[in-house]
C-alpha cells in the first residue's frame, strides 16, 4: 500500500509521501497545493 495517497482505515485522511528519499521540499509543495485547494473549496 506504499503507492497510495489514501488510507483504507481513514478514508478522509490524505498521505503525502516522499517520491524520492529526502526530498521534503516536493512533499511540502504538494501539501501547500492541497491546502490552497481546500481553502478555495471552503470559500
C-alpha positions in Angstrom: 0.0 0.0 0.0 3.0 2.3 -0.3 1.9 3.7 -3.7 -1.4 5.1 -2.3 -2.2 8.6 -1.3 -5.1 7.5 0.9 -5.7 5.1 3.7 -8.3 2.3 3.8 -8.6 2.7 7.6 -9.1 6.5 7.5 -11.0 7.5 4.3 -10.8 11.2 4.9 -7.1 11.3 5.5 -4.6 12.0 2.8 -1.0 10.7 2.8 1.9 12.8 1.5 4.9 10.6 0.9 8.3 11.4 -0.4 8.6 10.4 -4.1 12.4 10.5 -3.7 14.1 9.8 -0.3 15.0 13.0 1.5 13.0 15.3 -0.9 11.0 17.1 1.6 10.6 20.3 -0.5 8.4 18.4 -3.0 6.3 17.0 -0.2 5.7 20.5 1.3 4.9 21.8 -2.2 2.1 19.2 -2.6 0.8 19.9 1.0 0.7 23.6 0.2 -1.2 23.0 -3.0 -3.7 20.7 -1.2 -4.2 23.4 1.5 -4.9 26.0 -1.2 -7.4 23.8 -2.8 -9.1 23.2 0.5 -9.3 26.9 1.3 -10.7 27.6 -2.2 -13.2 24.9 -1.8 -14.4 26.4 1.5 -15.0 29.9 0.1 
